[in-house]
Amino acid sequence: MAKVLTVGEILVEIVATTKGSGFLEAQPLIGPFPSGAPAIFIDQVGKLGTPCAILGRVGGDDFGQLNLDRLRADGVDVSGVEIAHGETTGSAFVRYREDGSRVFVFNIANAACGTLPATPNGRAVMESCTHMHVMGTALSAPGLAERAMEAIAVVKGNGGTLSFDPNLRPEILGTPGLREALDEVLAQTDLFLPSGDEIFLFTKARTEAEAVAELLARGVGEIVIKRGAEGASHFNAAGRTEAAPIAVEEIDPTGAGDCFGGAFVSFWVNGADPASALAHANAAGARAVTQLGPMEGTSTLAELASLLSASETA
């Protein structure tokens, strides 16, 4: 049976209940919520019943325990997560502006999640998995990137597959060595999951169609472009498949792309056809935005089926 692995930051998110630009004055807050793009992704995989694991690091504090409890409850193998006593779990404070954009204050690089030493437990988890999922944020910190590259080598070396979601926040694009790491991962990718214009970061093409054709010709087996409220598209050698938008009331978009990716990969590794995988992933992304908190909107199969059924009859 397929088992999905990811490597990366596990943190908490704390959200301002007011709208505005930043934290230069006291704000009422809500949280903490379990978070971190790889953690949200793998929680969605686990919630759909696909065996999965995450390698990461949390502090020996309540925030770390909060994350471990949630991941375990949703079926994620956390035996490769190190508890760093005396260190703090990573955090992200977020405040929404009136236009819906977000302002973050991160504590990642200097928190427990900013590094990930090699451990026997971590290596054992790598060896147990058949699919590796990489997110760009895991490549932006040297301590995480080294483990991510090791996991890719182990999983691919054992005949497994690799999916790649760039997930490139503007503030990390200038990280030294990131460009080279991204290119190295893409060269080994079986399933590529960029959001919108991220696809142009990996090609000199001027149109989406040209970019897709170039990447498929370079050996990427399948490409899924996440379009947010506009739906999603899947491309492979056989052609193109579309998923139409699903109308929902947006409360919090954080984590929607991670939920989309988790659902698509879960269906993909279990042999689903592109149309089915895309439809369920699109529903997972849509449902995620209806809940406050980045991991609060991960979905069960029954919840996705209900949303898809309701959207078909609307």
Phi, psi and omega in degrees: 000143179295143173224126186263136179238143167222162182229134175157195191285137173240122186211180174248152176242136178236127192247133173287138180272355175256163177256146181160188184253096169090194188231046180275000174211162184300138180227145171291140187234156173228146184135188008278148174248139172301139186201191187104124186308312179297325180292320177296314179305308186287331175297320178295320176301311181297322183293338177271003175089006178274129178305137186199164181208159175227140170255127181191193185211132177232161176282163176276060185222179181298323181296320177295316180296321178304313180293314181299319179298315181295313182298315178300315182300330181264012171093014182270134174285114181249020181294342178263009177267122180273134174264114184265091180294137183091354176245165182256147174291143179300158181214157174221120173263131183230140174227133181271139171276170181298329182276004179094348177287166188235150173243126182247147165238112186259145164232089184238304186300326183257012177256180182302326184284354184282351179216161181207092180295157174291136179221154176302320178298317179298316180295321179297321178295316177305314183294337183274352188256151181249351180218136178244134176243124182250136173244144184304328181297329180289343180267353185272347178246122184308319181294329177277320184300320181299317179291322179298316180294322177297317181296320177300313181299318181293309184294313179293323179296333178270010178089013181276186184241166184225130170244155189217121175245111184303316175046051189265099173291145182305326186287349180252357186298331182270008182299127180303132178085351184294317182302316180294320180294318179300316181294322180295319179292315182301324181297341181250006189280134173266326183226119184250131187233065179283158174258120175051239186285359177302334182298332182283349177287348186242012181204158176266005180298152182258344178236157180299317181300319179293320180296316179298313181299319181296314182292322176296321179293332180279357175113356175291123187289317182217147180231132174238119178260118178276128184242017178061232183291354180261007178096213183200161181225142177242137180229138167208189184298337182276347179136209188235140176233139183244148170238122182286156178299150174245122184284120177220165175273118183278127176249317183207110183280349183300128178091355183297317179294327178291320176294319175304309182299317180298319180290316182297313181298320179302314179289320184297313182291342179262012171086015179293151176287158184304321183296316180292315180299317182292318180298315181290323177295319179298320178293322179297317178296319180293315181294327182301324185284351182274357182240142176279125182112132190295330181255358183288340184261011174295149193236149169276167178298321180296320179293322176293317179298322180294317179294318179297319179297317180294323181289330179287332182265352183289000000 
